[in-house]
Amino acid sequence: MVAAERTARDLAAPGSVVPHWREGLAPAVLAPDYQRIMDALAGGNGPGGEAMDCRQLAVALGLEPVPAKVEGVRSKAKRLAARGWLAEDRPGLFSVAAGRAGGS
């Protein structure tokens, strides 16, 4: 019973807070939009897991590369980087930090 309660509590809902990454925490705890960013950067939709800027990331997510969409992606990517999920290789260039991609 405790495991079932924990699983329900640990799964993210849209609009939920992005937790700080820690060992053993899978991307499944992230809200769907954040999971999609992680998947695209891990190679699910992008060029083989390479770092991408926010314009490339927006296109990989199926969004139009217009300023409003790119800024939304940038905001989410910055939040993921600040919480340890992504690495910001250079300003505006994001990749999945080592060991963070599995499990989504």
PAZAPA-4460 file (N, C-alpha, C; in steps of 0.05 Angstrom, whole numbers, plus 32768, in hexadecimal, padded with zeros to 4 digits):
% residues 104
    n_x    n_y    n_z   ca_x   ca_y   ca_z    c_x    c_y    c_z   seq   type   mol
   8010   7FE8   8000   8000   8000   8000   8011   8019   8000     1      M     A
   8027   8019   800F   8038   8030   8010   8045   8036   7FF4     2      V     A
   804D   8021   7FE6   8059   8025   7FCB   8045   8031   7FB8     3      A     A
   802C   8028   7FB9   8017   8033   7FA8   8012   8051   7FAE     4      A     A
   8012   8058   7FC8   800E   8074   7FCF   8026   8085   7FC6     5      E     A
   803E   807A   7FC9   8056   8089   7FC1   8056   808D   7FA2     6      R     A
   804F   8078   7F93   804E   807A   7F76   803B   8090   7F6D     7      T     A
   8023   8090   7F78   800F   80A4   7F71   8019   80C0   7F79     8      A     A
   8026   80C2   7F8F   8030   80DC   7F98   8047   80E6   7F88     9      R     A
   8059   80D3   7F7F   8071   80DB   7F71   806D   80E1   7F53    10      D     A
   8057   80D8   7F47   8051   80DF   7F2B   8048   80FC   7F29    11      L     A
   8053   8109   7F15   804D   8126   7F12   8034   812B   7F03    12      A     A
   8028   8141   7F09   8011   814B   7EFA   8019   8163   7EEA    13      A     A
   800B   8169   7ED4   8012   8181   7EC5   8012   819A   7ED8    14      P     A
   8026   81AB   7ED5   8028   81C3   7EE5   8035   81BF   7F00    15      G     A
   803E   81A7   7F06   804A   81A2   7F20   8066   81AC   7F22    16      S     A
   8070   81AE   7F3A   808B   81B8   7F3F   80A0   81A5   7F35    17      V     A
   80B6   81AF   7F2A   80CC   819E   7F21   80DE   8199   7F39    18      V     A
   80E1   8180   7F41   80F2   817A   7F58   810F   817B   7F51    19      P     A
   8120   8180   7F65   813D   817F   7F61   8144   8162   7F5B    20      H     A
   8156   815E   7F48   815E   8142   7F41   816F   8137   7F58    21      W     A
   816A   811D   7F5E   817B   810F   7F71   817D   80F2   7F68    22      R     A
   8191   80E4   7F71   8196   80C9   7F68   817D   80B8   7F6B    23      E     A
   8176   80A9   7F56   815F   8097   7F56   8145   80A4   7F4E    24      G     A
   8145   80BE   7F49   812D   80CC   7F40   812A   80CB   7F22    25      L     A
   8115   80C0   7F18   8111   80BC   7EFB   8101   80D4   7EEF    26      A     A
   8104   80D9   7ED5   80F5   80EE   7EC8   80D7   80EB   7ECA    27      P     A
   80CD   80D3   7ED1   80B0   80CF   7ED4   80A4   80E0   7EE9    28      A     A
   80B4   80EB   7EFB   80A9   80FD   7F10   80A4   8119   7F05    29      V     A
   80AE   811F   7EED   80AA   8139   7EE1   808F   813B   7ED3    30      L     A
   8085   8153   7ED1   806D   8158   7EC2   8071   8151   7EA4    31      A     A
   805C   814A   7E96   805F   8141   7E7A   8070   8153   7E68    32      P     A
   806D   816D   7E69   807D   817F   7E58   809A   817D   7E5E    33      D     A
   80A1   817A   7E77   80BD   8177   7E7F   80C8   815C   7E76    34      Y     A
   80B8   8147   7E78   80C0   812D   7E6E   80C6   812D   7E50    35      Q     A
   80B5   813B   7E41   80BA   813D   7E24   80D4   814B   7E1E    36      R     A
   80DB   8160   7E2D   80F5   816D   7E29   810C   815A   7E2F    37      I     A
   8109   814B   7E45   811E   8138   7E4C   8121   8123   7E36    38      M     A
   810A   8118   7E2C   810B   8104   7E17   8118   810F   7DFD    39      D     A
   8110   8127   7DF6   811B   8133   7DDD   813A   8136   7DE0    40      A     A
   8143   813F   7DF7   8160   8143   7DFA   816F   8129   7DFD    41      L     A
   8161   8114   7E07   816E   80FA   7E0A   8170   80EB   7DF0    42      A     A
   8164   80F6   7DDB   8166   80E9   7DC1   814B   80DF   7DB7    43      G     A
   8136   80E1   7DC6   811C   80D7   7DBE   8112   80E5   7DA5    44      G     A
   8115   80FF   7DA3   810C   810F   7D8C   8122   811F   7D7F    45      N     A
   8139   8121   7D8D   814E   8132   7D84   8165   8123   7D76    46      G     A
   817A   8131   7D70   8190   8126   7D61   81A3   8116   7D73    47      P     A
   819A   80FE   7D7B   81AC   80EB   7D89   81B5   80F4   7DA4    48      G     A
   81A5   8102   7DB3   81AD   8109   7DCE   81C0   8120   7DD0    49      G     A
   81C4   812F   7DBA   81D6   8146   7DBA   81C9   815E   7DC8    50      E     A
   81DA   8170   7DD0   81CF   8189   7DDC   81C0   8199   7DC7    51      A     A
   81AB   81A7   7DD0   819B   81B7   7DBD   8195   81D2   7DCA    52      M     A
   8193   81E6   7DB8   8189   81FF   7DC2   816B   81FE   7DC3    53      D     A
   815F   8213   7DCE   8142   8212   7DD3   8131   8212   7DB9    54      C     A
   813C   821E   7DA4   812E   821E   7D8A   812D   8202   7D7F    55      R     A
   8144   81F4   7D80   8145   81D8   7D76   8133   81C6   7D88    56      Q     A
   8134   81CB   7DA1   8124   81BC   7DB4   8106   81C0   7DAF    57      L     A
   80FD   81D8   7DA9   80E1   81DE   7DA3   80D9   81CE   7D8A    58      A     A
   80E9   81CE   7D75   80E3   81BF   7D5D   80E2   81A1   7D63    59      V     A
   80F5   8197   7D73   80F5   817A   7D7B   80DC   8172   7D8A    60      A     A
   80D0   8186   7D98   80B7   8181   7DA7   809E   8184   7D96    61      L     A
   80A2   818B   7D7C   808B   818F   7D6A   807E   81AA   7D6C    62      G     A
   808C   81BD   7D78   8082   81D8   7D7A   808D   81EA   7D64    63      L     A
   807E   81FF   7D5D   8088   8212   7D4A   809F   8222   7D57    64      E     A
   80B4   8228   7D49   80CA   8236   7D55   80C6   8254   7D55    65      P     A
   80AF   825C   7D60   80A8   8279   7D63   80B1   8281   7D7F    66      V     A
   80B6   829B   7D83   80C1   82A4   7D9D   80B1   829B   7DB5    67      P     A
   8097   829C   7DB4   8087   8294   7DCC   808C   8277   7DD3    68      A     A
   808D   8265   7DC0   8091   8249   7DC5   80AD   8244   7DCE    69      K     A
   80C1   8250   7DC1   80DD   824D   7DC8   80E2   8256   7DE5    70      V     A
   80D6   826D   7DED   80DA   8277   7E08   80CD   8265   7E1D    71      E     A
   80B7   8258   7E16   80AA   8245   7E28   80BD   822D   7E2C    72      G     A
   80C8   8223   7E17   80DB   820D   7E19   80F4   8215   7E28    73      V     A
   80FE   822E   7E23   8115   8238   7E31   8110   8239   7E50    74      R     A
   80F9   8243   7E57   80F2   8245   7E73   80F2   8229   7E81    75      S     A
   80E6   8215   7E74   80E5   81FA   7E7F   8101   81EE   7E80    76      K     A
   8111   81F2   7E6B   812C   81E7   7E6A   813E   81F4   7E80    77      A     A
   813B   820E   7E84   814A   821B   7E99   8143   8210   7EB4    78      K     A
   8129   820C   7EB8   811F   8200   7ED2   812B   81E5   7ED6    79      R     A
   812B   81D4   7EC1   8137   81B9   7EC3   8155   81BB   7EC9    80      L     A
   8162   81CD   7EBD   817F   81D0   7EC1   8185   81DA   7EDE    81      A     A
   8175   81ED   7EE7   8178   81F7   7F02   8174   81E2   7F18    82      A     A
   8163   81CE   7F11   815D   81B9   7F24   816E   819F   7F20    83      R     A
   8181   81A1   7F0E   8194   818B   7F0A   818D   8175   7EF6    84      G     A
   8176   8178   7EE8   816E   8164   7ED4   817D   8167   7EBA    85      W     A
   8182   8180   7EB2   8190   8186   7E99   81AA   8194   7E9E    86      L     A
   81BC   8192   7E8B   81D5   81A2   7E8C   81D2   81B8   7E77    87      A     A
   81DB   81D0   7E7F   81DB   81E6   7E6B   81F8   81E9   7E63    88      E     A
   81FF   81DC   7E4D   821B   81DB   7E43   8227   81F6   7E3E    89      D     A
   8218   8207   7E31   821E   8223   7E2C   8204   8231   7E31    90      R     A
   8204   824B   7E34   81EB   8259   7E38   81D7   8253   7E22    91      P     A
   81C0   8247   7E29   81AB   8241   7E16   81AF   8227   7E07    92      G     A
   81C3   8217   7E0E   81C8   81FD   7E01   81C5   81E7   7E16    93      L     A
   81B1   81D6   7E13   81AA   81C3   7E28   81AF   81A6   7E20    94      F     A
   81B6   8196   7E33   81B8   8179   7E2F   81B0   816B   7E49    95      S     A
   81AA   8151   7E47   81A3   8142   7E5F   81BC   813D   7E6F    96      V     A
   81BB   8143   7E88   81D2   813E   7E9A   81D5   8120   7E9D    97      A     A
   81EE   8117   7EA0   81F4   80FB   7EA1   81E3   80ED   7EB7    98      A     A
   81D7   80D6   7EAF   81C7   80C6   7EC1   81AB   80CF   7EC6    99      G     A
   81A2   80E4   7EB8   8187   80EF   7EBD   8172   80E6   7EA9   100      R     A
   8179   80D9   7E93   8166   80D5   7E7D   8155   80BC   7E80   101      A     A
   815D   80A8   7E8E   814E   808F   7E8E   8134   8090   7E9D   102      G     A
   8122   807E   7E95   810A   8079   7EA4   80F1   8089   7E9C   103      G     A
   80F2   8099   7E87   80D9   80A7   7E80   80CA   8099   7E6B   104      S     A
***
